[in-house]
Amino acid sequence: MQTATLFDLPDIQTLQEAPAAAAPAKPKPKRKIRAVHPSVPLSPWTTVPDELIRDADWVVISSSGGKDSQAMLSYVVQRARALGMLDKVVVVHADLGRVEWAGTRELAELQARLAGVRRFEVVQASGADLLDRVEIRYGKLKAKAQQEALERGEDPATVKVPPAWPSSSARWCTPDVKRGPIRTLYTRLVAELAHLGRPVRILECIGQRAAESNQRAKLAEVEINRGASNGKRHVTTWRPIHAWSDRKVWREIARSRLPYHPAYDWSNRRLSCVFCVLGCNSDLVNGARRVPELAEAYARMEITVGADFKKGLSMAEIIRRAQALEAAEGPAARPPVGTAMAEHVGRAVTSKYRARRTALYGVAA
């Protein structure tokens, strides 16, 4: 065995010139997993629509005022009425404020009333609206990026801030302005049935369809919402029209004779936010033509947060396209009611819809 001598050891100068060992990277904090109450089931005991309605203490229909929500409302109410359980149906609308198409809240309430639902609730996120939340989120993301740069010994002024806008991969807008406020309604509904002495069973009805996207196609038609459930309430998510086509949606609207939002006749495919990041380009341009002041607000926010509203498509470009169409075509006249419906179910069915809707509800066609 060899023993190290004085000549084998590094001298003091070498030790002083040697680079300091890099500080160990800070371990990322573990994500806290929310504990789910042991009483919450792992899976629904049934997927049969009538059994779901019978078993529920509350049937809560989320209505954006759009065509899918409307068709779902009509379908679920029809089944609940046939079972003699219309009194347990509640329609809830998450009001999005200025970023929503005008008249959406009022239309959702009208649809519920005309369908025969006696209880209509409106919930809204407290504090800033969706557009202001983008700026708040940008501030938090920037502060975090700068702090991490300082910890790495880098210049915080050169950091790249992640996009603050919602996206298909970061749909923070849904839990912030829809899901969260709706759960506050669940809390109130549970309190009303506290005398039951057991977890209140809530059946939440959501108008998501498989045809909308690959992501939604993967969703189950019925599942336990463990995130919304706790020891006081068990929430089952039901997507009644998950397998429906566009044609079936419009046929249900025609059958129900309930009024739908005029944005569809203006050629929009989606409703809710005027400028939804999931909307197609034609919807966004249509929104910029109909609500130019809101489009300008989005364009100003793009400058504030230093990122385009939608990846690869800025609001400034959307406005440019809208202005080009206005210059080429002039202000468009409002299309006749039923224009969108006729594309899916034909003119004959649409004519009957318009006539019967006016006769039944006094809503001008």
Salt bridges, closest charged atoms under 4 A:
ASP50 OD1 - ARG79 NE 2.88
ASP55 OD2 - ARG201 NE 3.46
ASP57 OD2 - ARG198 NH1 2.94
ASP68 OD1 - LYS67 NZ 3.75
ASP68 OD1 - ARG209 NE 3.03
ASP95 OD2 - ARG105 NH1 3.04
GLU100 OE2 - HIS93 NE2 3.43
GLU121 OE2 - ARG119 NE 2.97
GLU121 OE1 - ARG188 NH2 3.43
ASP129 OD2 - ARG98 NE 2.54
ASP132 OD1 - ARG98 NH2 3.20
GLU151 OE2 - LYS26 NZ 3.85
GLU154 OE1 - ARG152 NH2 3.04
ASP176 OD2 - ARG133 NH1 3.95
GLU192 OE2 - ARG119 NH2 2.72
GLU212 OE1 - ARG216 NH1 2.79
GLU223 OE2 - ARG239 NH1 2.87
ASP246 OD1 - ARG209 NH2 2.55
GLU252 OE2 - ARG255 NH2 2.68
GLU317 OE2 - ARG320 NH2 2.76
GLU317 OE2 - ARG321 NE 2.94
GLU326 OE2 - ARG289 NE 2.60
GLU329 OE1 - ARG289 NH1 3.35
